[in-house]
Amino acid sequence: WNADGAPGLVYTTDWDGKPVVHDRMHWTLAEGINTSSMLARVTGKESYAKWYATFLEYADSTVMDHVNGSWFHQLDRTNQPIGTVWPGKSDLYHATQSMMIPLRDPSLSIAPAARKQG
């Protein structure tokens, strides 16, 4: 997080943590949301809950497209939308699951948890 001085998760770093690819991919954030939410629930540790809140705030303020819907899939190092990996918003899977998984039973994978809880 904030590895290059700007908010967000850079796509890749070297072995010393120095950013290699500064772009921020939406699916990386989605995985951070899922992981931090589940770790907060399972461990009860406040540090994970804080990361979950940080990731959600960033998603809402920067990654969610409040005008046209969905999430921007790729942001540059200044958090501006770009489309050099793929244009448009072809992947709704990660964004959708990152809004569902935190609300479901952490002992189940998402499909059975959604079925069980409706």
KEPA-375390 format. One record per residue (C-alpha): residue number from 1; residue in three letters; x, y, z. Coordinates in Angstrom, 3 decimals. Each point is the difference from the previous one (the first is absolute). Layout:
<pts>
<pt><k>NUM</k><r>ala</r><c1>X</c1><c2>Y</c2><c3>Z</c3></pt>
...
</pts>
This chain:
<pts>
<pt><k>1</k><r>trp</r><c1>0.000</c1><c2>0.000</c2><c3>0.000</c3></pt>
<pt><k>2</k><r>asn</r><c1>1.262</c1><c2>3.454</c2><c3>-0.914</c3></pt>
<pt><k>3</k><r>ala</r><c1>3.305</c1><c2>-1.588</c2><c3>-1.118</c3></pt>
<pt><k>4</k><r>asp</r><c1>0.728</c1><c2>2.783</c2><c3>-2.482</c3></pt>
<pt><k>5</k><r>gly</r><c1>-1.406</c1><c2>2.878</c2><c3>2.033</c3></pt>
<pt><k>6</k><r>ala</r><c1>-3.533</c1><c2>-0.101</c2><c3>-1.437</c3></pt>
<pt><k>7</k><r>pro</r><c1>-2.957</c1><c2>-1.856</c2><c3>1.497</c3></pt>
<pt><k>8</k><r>gly</r><c1>-0.694</c1><c2>-3.460</c2><c3>-1.345</c3></pt>
<pt><k>9</k><r>leu</r><c1>1.603</c1><c2>-3.377</c2><c3>-0.488</c3></pt>
<pt><k>10</k><r>val</r><c1>2.667</c1><c2>0.028</c2><c3>-2.698</c3></pt>
<pt><k>11</k><r>tyr</r><c1>-0.239</c1><c2>-3.014</c2><c3>-2.285</c3></pt>
<pt><k>12</k><r>thr</r><c1>3.516</c1><c2>-1.336</c2><c3>0.554</c3></pt>
<pt><k>13</k><r>thr</r><c1>3.031</c1><c2>0.679</c2><c3>2.150</c3></pt>
<pt><k>14</k><r>asp</r><c1>3.527</c1><c2>-1.354</c2><c3>-0.009</c3></pt>
<pt><k>15</k><r>trp</r><c1>1.416</c1><c2>-2.119</c2><c3>2.829</c3></pt>
<pt><k>16</k><r>asp</r><c1>0.772</c1><c2>3.143</c2><c3>2.002</c3></pt>
<pt><k>17</k><r>gly</r><c1>-3.541</c1><c2>1.372</c2><c3>-0.293</c3></pt>
<pt><k>18</k><r>lys</r><c1>0.896</c1><c2>2.615</c2><c3>-2.616</c3></pt>
<pt><k>19</k><r>pro</r><c1>-2.808</c1><c2>0.434</c2><c3>-2.567</c3></pt>
<pt><k>20</k><r>val</r><c1>0.648</c1><c2>-1.497</c2><c3>-3.434</c3></pt>
<pt><k>21</k><r>val</r><c1>-3.457</c1><c2>0.460</c2><c3>-1.558</c3></pt>
<pt><k>22</k><r>his</r><c1>-1.704</c1><c2>3.002</c2><c3>1.563</c3></pt>
<pt><k>23</k><r>asp</r><c1>-3.442</c1><c2>-0.616</c2><c3>-1.492</c3></pt>
<pt><k>24</k><r>arg</r><c1>-2.790</c1><c2>-0.841</c2><c3>2.372</c3></pt>
<pt><k>25</k><r>met</r><c1>-2.206</c1><c2>-2.883</c2><c3>-1.183</c3></pt>
<pt><k>26</k><r>his</r><c1>-3.541</c1><c2>-0.282</c2><c3>1.309</c3></pt>
<pt><k>27</k><r>trp</r><c1>0.251</c1><c2>-3.715</c2><c3>0.645</c3></pt>
<pt><k>28</k><r>thr</r><c1>2.976</c1><c2>0.488</c2><c3>2.310</c3></pt>
<pt><k>29</k><r>leu</r><c1>-2.052</c1><c2>2.379</c2><c3>2.119</c3></pt>
<pt><k>30</k><r>ala</r><c1>-2.929</c1><c2>-2.436</c2><c3>-0.061</c3></pt>
<pt><k>31</k><r>glu</r><c1>2.234</c1><c2>-2.749</c2><c3>1.364</c3></pt>
<pt><k>32</k><r>gly</r><c1>1.223</c1><c2>2.381</c2><c3>2.719</c3></pt>
<pt><k>33</k><r>ile</r><c1>-3.592</c1><c2>0.773</c2><c3>0.972</c3></pt>
<pt><k>34</k><r>asn</r><c1>-0.858</c1><c2>-3.697</c2><c3>0.189</c3></pt>
<pt><k>35</k><r>thr</r><c1>3.097</c1><c2>-0.957</c2><c3>1.955</c3></pt>
<pt><k>36</k><r>ser</r><c1>-0.070</c1><c2>2.843</c2><c3>2.511</c3></pt>
<pt><k>37</k><r>ser</r><c1>-3.721</c1><c2>-0.457</c2><c3>0.681</c3></pt>
<pt><k>38</k><r>met</r><c1>0.347</c1><c2>-3.726</c2><c3>0.632</c3></pt>
<pt><k>39</k><r>leu</r><c1>3.116</c1><c2>0.392</c2><c3>2.139</c3></pt>
<pt><k>40</k><r>ala</r><c1>-1.768</c1><c2>2.674</c2><c3>2.060</c3></pt>
<pt><k>41</k><r>arg</r><c1>-2.971</c1><c2>-2.288</c2><c3>0.598</c3></pt>
<pt><k>42</k><r>val</r><c1>1.964</c1><c2>-3.161</c2><c3>0.692</c3></pt>
<pt><k>43</k><r>thr</r><c1>2.768</c1><c2>1.476</c2><c3>2.160</c3></pt>
<pt><k>44</k><r>gly</r><c1>-1.813</c1><c2>2.968</c2><c3>1.508</c3></pt>
<pt><k>45</k><r>lys</r><c1>3.116</c1><c2>2.121</c2><c3>-0.519</c3></pt>
<pt><k>46</k><r>glu</r><c1>-0.662</c1><c2>3.718</c2><c3>-0.392</c3></pt>
<pt><k>47</k><r>ser</r><c1>2.916</c1><c2>0.394</c2><c3>-2.444</c3></pt>
<pt><k>48</k><r>tyr</r><c1>-1.816</c1><c2>-2.126</c2><c3>-2.594</c3></pt>
<pt><k>49</k><r>ala</r><c1>-3.231</c1><c2>1.936</c2><c3>0.550</c3></pt>
<pt><k>50</k><r>lys</r><c1>1.908</c1><c2>3.241</c2><c3>-0.616</c3></pt>
<pt><k>51</k><r>trp</r><c1>1.429</c1><c2>-1.365</c2><c3>-3.271</c3></pt>
<pt><k>52</k><r>tyr</r><c1>-3.482</c1><c2>-1.094</c2><c3>-1.038</c3></pt>
<pt><k>53</k><r>ala</r><c1>-1.320</c1><c2>3.524</c2><c3>0.659</c3></pt>
<pt><k>54</k><r>thr</r><c1>2.969</c1><c2>1.548</c2><c3>-1.838</c3></pt>
<pt><k>55</k><r>phe</r><c1>-0.525</c1><c2>-2.215</c2><c3>-3.053</c3></pt>
<pt><k>56</k><r>leu</r><c1>-3.750</c1><c2>0.711</c2><c3>-0.076</c3></pt>
<pt><k>57</k><r>glu</r><c1>0.545</c1><c2>3.741</c2><c3>0.288</c3></pt>
<pt><k>58</k><r>tyr</r><c1>2.519</c1><c2>-0.090</c2><c3>-2.862</c3></pt>
<pt><k>59</k><r>ala</r><c1>-2.340</c1><c2>-2.133</c2><c3>-2.117</c3></pt>
<pt><k>60</k><r>asp</r><c1>-2.843</c1><c2>2.457</c2><c3>0.553</c3></pt>
<pt><k>61</k><r>ser</r><c1>2.007</c1><c2>3.188</c2><c3>-0.517</c3></pt>
<pt><k>62</k><r>thr</r><c1>2.290</c1><c2>-1.112</c2><c3>-2.819</c3></pt>
<pt><k>63</k><r>val</r><c1>-0.821</c1><c2>-3.315</c2><c3>-1.658</c3></pt>
<pt><k>64</k><r>met</r><c1>-3.801</c1><c2>-0.038</c2><c3>-0.191</c3></pt>
<pt><k>65</k><r>asp</r><c1>-1.401</c1><c2>1.784</c2><c3>-3.026</c3></pt>
<pt><k>66</k><r>his</r><c1>-2.917</c1><c2>1.853</c2><c3>1.553</c3></pt>
<pt><k>67</k><r>val</r><c1>-1.006</c1><c2>1.506</c2><c3>-3.355</c3></pt>
<pt><k>68</k><r>asn</r><c1>-0.093</c1><c2>-3.017</c2><c3>-2.327</c3></pt>
<pt><k>69</k><r>gly</r><c1>-0.014</c1><c2>-2.865</c2><c3>2.487</c3></pt>
<pt><k>70</k><r>ser</r><c1>2.366</c1><c2>-2.861</c2><c3>0.845</c3></pt>
<pt><k>71</k><r>trp</r><c1>3.659</c1><c2>0.508</c2><c3>0.917</c3></pt>
<pt><k>72</k><r>phe</r><c1>2.872</c1><c2>1.437</c2><c3>-1.967</c3></pt>
<pt><k>73</k><r>his</r><c1>2.114</c1><c2>-3.056</c2><c3>-0.777</c3></pt>
<pt><k>74</k><r>gln</r><c1>3.378</c1><c2>1.683</c2><c3>-0.190</c3></pt>
<pt><k>75</k><r>leu</r><c1>1.333</c1><c2>3.244</c2><c3>1.453</c3></pt>
<pt><k>76</k><r>asp</r><c1>3.375</c1><c2>1.614</c2><c3>-0.634</c3></pt>
<pt><k>77</k><r>arg</r><c1>2.461</c1><c2>1.027</c2><c3>2.701</c3></pt>
<pt><k>78</k><r>thr</r><c1>-2.018</c1><c2>3.190</c2><c3>0.604</c3></pt>
<pt><k>79</k><r>asn</r><c1>-3.264</c1><c2>-1.968</c2><c3>0.329</c3></pt>
<pt><k>80</k><r>gln</r><c1>-1.393</c1><c2>1.075</c2><c3>-3.354</c3></pt>
<pt><k>81</k><r>pro</r><c1>-1.859</c1><c2>-2.593</c2><c3>-2.096</c3></pt>
<pt><k>82</k><r>ile</r><c1>1.974</c1><c2>-1.532</c2><c3>-2.874</c3></pt>
<pt><k>83</k><r>gly</r><c1>-0.540</c1><c2>-2.985</c2><c3>-2.253</c3></pt>
<pt><k>84</k><r>thr</r><c1>3.383</c1><c2>-1.298</c2><c3>-1.100</c3></pt>
<pt><k>85</k><r>val</r><c1>-0.562</c1><c2>-3.572</c2><c3>1.254</c3></pt>
<pt><k>86</k><r>trp</r><c1>-3.564</c1><c2>-0.249</c2><c3>-1.290</c3></pt>
<pt><k>87</k><r>pro</r><c1>-2.447</c1><c2>2.735</c2><c3>-0.964</c3></pt>
<pt><k>88</k><r>gly</r><c1>-3.370</c1><c2>0.433</c2><c3>1.648</c3></pt>
<pt><k>89</k><r>lys</r><c1>-1.465</c1><c2>-1.897</c2><c3>2.912</c3></pt>
<pt><k>90</k><r>ser</r><c1>-0.064</c1><c2>-3.610</c2><c3>-1.073</c3></pt>
<pt><k>91</k><r>asp</r><c1>0.346</c1><c2>-1.533</c2><c3>3.493</c3></pt>
<pt><k>92</k><r>leu</r><c1>-2.868</c1><c2>0.434</c2><c3>2.433</c3></pt>
<pt><k>93</k><r>tyr</r><c1>0.902</c1><c2>-3.217</c2><c3>1.830</c3></pt>
<pt><k>94</k><r>his</r><c1>2.574</c1><c2>1.425</c2><c3>2.405</c3></pt>
<pt><k>95</k><r>ala</r><c1>-1.936</c1><c2>3.136</c2><c3>0.915</c3></pt>
<pt><k>96</k><r>thr</r><c1>-3.199</c1><c2>-1.955</c2><c3>0.603</c3></pt>
<pt><k>97</k><r>gln</r><c1>1.651</c1><c2>-2.608</c2><c3>2.173</c3></pt>
<pt><k>98</k><r>ser</r><c1>1.852</c1><c2>2.598</c2><c3>2.046</c3></pt>
<pt><k>99</k><r>met</r><c1>-3.375</c1><c2>1.457</c2><c3>0.962</c3></pt>
<pt><k>100</k><r>met</r><c1>-1.477</c1><c2>-3.447</c2><c3>0.762</c3></pt>
<pt><k>101</k><r>ile</r><c1>2.774</c1><c2>-1.926</c2><c3>1.754</c3></pt>
<pt><k>102</k><r>pro</r><c1>0.323</c1><c2>2.337</c2><c3>3.018</c3></pt>
<pt><k>103</k><r>leu</r><c1>-3.701</c1><c2>-0.526</c2><c3>0.760</c3></pt>
<pt><k>104</k><r>arg</r><c1>0.021</c1><c2>-3.799</c2><c3>-0.180</c3></pt>
<pt><k>105</k><r>asp</r><c1>0.955</c1><c2>-2.882</c2><c3>2.243</c3></pt>
<pt><k>106</k><r>pro</r><c1>3.825</c1><c2>-0.113</c2><c3>0.069</c3></pt>
<pt><k>107</k><r>ser</r><c1>-0.010</c1><c2>-3.777</c2><c3>0.455</c3></pt>
<pt><k>108</k><r>leu</r><c1>-1.474</c1><c2>-0.518</c2><c3>-3.479</c3></pt>
<pt><k>109</k><r>ser</r><c1>1.136</c1><c2>0.922</c2><c3>-3.495</c3></pt>
<pt><k>110</k><r>ile</r><c1>-2.118</c1><c2>2.697</c2><c3>-1.636</c3></pt>
<pt><k>111</k><r>ala</r><c1>-2.361</c1><c2>-2.227</c2><c3>-2.034</c3></pt>
<pt><k>112</k><r>pro</r><c1>-1.282</c1><c2>-2.151</c2><c3>2.881</c3></pt>
<pt><k>113</k><r>ala</r><c1>0.002</c1><c2>3.004</c2><c3>2.349</c3></pt>
<pt><k>114</k><r>ala</r><c1>-2.170</c1><c2>2.018</c2><c3>-2.375</c3></pt>
<pt><k>115</k><r>arg</r><c1>-2.346</c1><c2>-2.939</c2><c3>-0.493</c3></pt>
<pt><k>116</k><r>lys</r><c1>-0.258</c1><c2>-0.597</c2><c3>3.755</c3></pt>
<pt><k>117</k><r>gln</r><c1>-0.546</c1><c2>3.639</c2><c3>0.931</c3></pt>
<pt><k>118</k><r>gly</r><c1>-2.080</c1><c2>0.955</c2><c3>-3.052</c3></pt>
</pts>
